[in-house]
Amino acid sequence: METTNYKYAGVTEKIIGCAMKVHRYFGLGFPEVVYQRALIIELEKLCLKCGAQVEKDIYYEDHFISKRRLDLIVEDKILIELKAVSELDKACHNQIINYLKVFKIEVGLLLNFGTESLQFRRFVNTQTAQ
């Protein structure tokens, strides 16, 4: 399947490649923070700008509600949500979909390091990708 037509395909492919390298090195069984820190090292080797634990405000109808920390933002445009769980469930998918919508981010990757092989899924916020 050709992925080069996807928005930010070149960057997301690099991110997934880096995540696979980290997963090959550590395998499963570590907490998210271990994978996150190693992934940042790999992304920075490729000169990709990373923001870890980026704090963002949540608003409802122009009213401040709360703050939320996002696992990683790459190149100020791609949200990376990291998991280290044995199985991704609907809540994991809903979380990244909601983050993309609330924070008006176009593209997100859900990466799960908690299985034998790295699991990854790409999400697009169709409300911003017009």
N, C-alpha and C positions, 0 to 999 in steps of 0.2 A: 504494500500500500504506500503510495507517495504521500509524504507528509509535508513537503516543502511549500505547499499552498496554505498551510496553517499560519495564522498570525504568530510571529516570533518563533517560527519553527526552528531556525538555526540555534537560537539560544536555548529553547526547551530541549532540543536534542543534546546539546552540550551538558545541560543540567542532568539529564537522565544518564548520560554516559558517566559523569562524575559520581552520581549516586550508585551506579552499578559497581564502579571501582571501589567505593567505600564499603559497599555490601560484600563484595568478594573478600576484602581484607578482614572485616570484622565478623561476617556471618550474622546470625541472629542472636538475640539474648542480651543486648546492651540497652540501656535507656536511651531515649530520643536524643538527649544532649550530646552523647558520644558521637552519634551519626551526624548531628547538626554541625558540631565543631569540625569534624573531619571533612564534611561536605563543603564547608566554607573554605577550608584549605585548598581543596581541589578546584573549586570555582575561582578562587583568587589566582591560582596558577594559570588559569585561562584568561586572566585580566577581566573577569566579570565582577562588577560591583555588587556587593552583598550587604544587606542590612539584616542583622539578627535580632530577634525579639523586639521588633519595631512596634512601638506603642501608638495605637490609633484611637481616636475618639469615635464613639458611637452616638449618633443623633437620631432622634425621632421627631419629625416635623420641626426641624430647626431647634429642638431642645436637646441639650447635652444629657445623655443617659449614663454613659459609663466609658471606660477605656478597655481596650483589649490588646494583648500582645500577639503579633503575628510571628510565626516561626522564622521565616526568611522572606525577604523581598529581593529579587535579583534584577539588576539594571533598572530599578525604580518602576518596573512594569509587570513583573511576573511574581505571583504569590506562590510560595512553596509551603505546603502544610506537611509536616513530618509526623509519621506514626511508627511505633515499634510494637505492633500488636499481632496476635496470631491470626486474626481475621478482620478485614475491613467490613464495617457494617453500614447501614443506611445513615447513621448519625455522623460518621466520618465524611460521607459524601455531602450530607446536608450542611455540615460545618463549612466546608470550603465553598460551596455554592453560596451560602449566606454571606461569608466574608467577601467574596467577589462582588456581590450585590451591594452590601452596606458600605464597603470601602471604595466602590467604583473602580475596581481593578478588572482588566479585560481577560487575562489568562492566568490560570492557576494549575499547579501540579500537586497531586496528592501522592506522596512517596511513602511506602510502608517497608520498613527494614525488618519487621518481625516475622518474616516467613523465610523458607528455604531459598527462594529466589526473590529479588527485589520486585515489589509490586508498584506499578505507577499508573496513574490515570490523569489525563489532561482535561481541564474544564475551561469553558469559555463563557464569559458573562455576556449574553446576547443583548442585554440592555445597554452595554457600552460599546459593543463591537459593531456599530452601525456603519 
